[in-house]
Amino acid sequence: MDIVASLSALILLSPVLLVVALLVHARLGSPVLFRQVRPGRHERPFEMIKFRSMRDATGPNGRPLPDAERLTPLGRWLRATSLDELPELWNVLKGDMSLVGPRPLLMEYSGYYNDEEQARFSVRPGVTGLAQINGRNETSWDARLAYDAHYAREYSLRMDLSILLKTVAKVIRRDGVVVAPSQIYRKLSDERAR
């Protein structure tokens, strides 16, 4: 289902992908895609791709500026509409991700999951998931990871179809979108290291 759906979506959405790629190139330059290694099923690393939404800007110390300062108006719009996520369909087609599953988080969070939350790695990470339809970035880390663990234990075709339909509705309404998540919550590693 993932392969057929992602291939169909890539073909149908190719004009949208092209327009967004041209906009990103015109406003942010190259590269058009943001690539980052994330943990996949069984914590195997894979390279997740998205459209780039931030400029490369550093402070006087040479470190990147906070996300909120590097986000451009185009980047805010891409995140608000979830168009920045479309290239992840390629990750689904390759088998690194699924359409539905726990969102792939940062590699640096390894070691901060409790035993129950580790269940998230028994399934492929998803473009959308149970946590995304239940508050997205507006929920606490504990709640999001509990949704991920619940999905990993109980997933089914029926649940996946329900999540996909609810995701479409949330994207259209722009429900629960936080374009600069670092402004409202800490990284998981920072929160659990306290």
Steps between C-alpha positions, in 0.01 A plus 500: 500500500784740591676444168190540285374802695835681514576437131151618401531808721845585360363479145179694574678762709800539266381845380468615865841353584654681202343837591605471865854397396523804270370731776749362753784535249400859415460611864754288687738379230659157499457244630123481453470194724578473868659167583545362849584158637220367721443165674268266314359158574718315752684835540681453167609843374361630172515836323166681520434771243273803513485831318735749661316764701784685674790710385856419601573779748745498786561729794830668595611178672465308173210289626171489308245755614186365672249341263251787543761748375601289201144426387398703198144606408507229231620248759220596740246453220650164396482375859151639561370322189719189561634531144854472640419135583415390143851372412460244779284309251833401343607356838174301504559372146853390598367314804670717763165638616132416488210735432387445860718436803686686774673812366876446470668708769860614538788255539612690810185384682627142510529393863219728619210262430359281775435129440140555390596782261764278336206321333493789250803339332318171432323663204615723217483873575220685325427818310205533738394315810273472799681782682459731199121468499487546878661837541805482279773723650263646759510190724764413758784262423352242738164509322652485150723206587207321669299540176797358306526198732124442481513510118791253491304254718159537337551605135269364233391588147180648642697719744737611222212602272336691786826682578551588132148645468535699823841625385353636177233686700762640742727614216211675324398674825867553601413357839775469760769648277796650680741638241784551751457222759816599690316815612243306702682192630846364577676224312424156643865461596498829694168427669592151617858586595366731776 
